[in-house]
Amino acid sequence: MKYKINAFLVYDATEGSLKLEDDGKSDTQLTITANALLFFMIQNPGVLSRDTVMQRVWDDNGLMSSNSNLNQYLSMLRKAFRNYGIENVIVTVARGKLELNPELVIEVIDDSLLHPVVHAGEHESPAQTASPPGTTPVAVNSHERYWGYAGAVISLLAVALLGWSWTNSASLKPITLTPIAQEPVEVFSTDIMINPRMRENYLKNFNAVKEKKNIKYNKDERFLFFYGDKLQSNGLGRTFLAHCAKHQDNSFSYCDNYFYYSWK
């Protein structure tokens, strides 16, 4: 949405910018939170408690609210507007409550897009939704249409993901584990042992990793071991070792996993 403030300053809530008609020479880019705070105050003219502002701008959007954060961004907005000769864009009233300066003249010049971060509530009181003198009333429920669009898009994506998962499930195959050793401890690999020499190399390198890391084990435990091709020729490689406890439902539950890179 776009607003014209005091007939000369353009506030674009979608971009989070303040602009004059001077070819961008005096543009100001607000931070995401400062923009959300300003937009919320414009959408909710009237006196608001600090708790309400923090709840709607911070907490409802998954952010951590605090009075110090609120004070920081109030100061930031006041400074930004002061650069355009507008003092106290948000004023503090009795008991520390806040209000968008009622002397501002705010005109809606483009209502095609609601701000994506903060939107007006569905159940504001009449005091919160009434427009101050000299301002143009701002619609507070137009966000429902955009949330409907977003919900439809999310639903379509979910259906597409479900379809993709179903069509690809037929091609999924369980991993076959090859036993490398049974005594003194069970060792398995995801590779197929094509000859005795390959099995010997696997067992040799498994023992090297186990001893290097000083891994202790009991008789009711097992290992899953993998190493890259380069390791077979004593070069650099990568190694994966899973140290697992036996379990009656899942043979590889309760595993401690070790990853090694550039293993020699």
ABEGO torsion letter per residue (X at the ends): XBBBBGGABBBBAAAGBBBBBAGGAABBBBBAAAAAAAAAAAABBEBBBAAAAAAAAAAAAGBBBBAAAAAAAAAAAAAAAAAAGBBGABBBBBGGBBBBBAABBBBBABAABBBAABBBBAABBAAAABBBBGBBBBBAAAAAAAAAAAAAAAAAAAAAAAAAAAAAAAABBBBBBBBABAOABBBBBABBBABAAAAAAAAAAAAAAAAAAGBBBBAABBBBBBBBAAAAAGBBBBBBBBBBBBBAABAABGBBBBBBBGBX
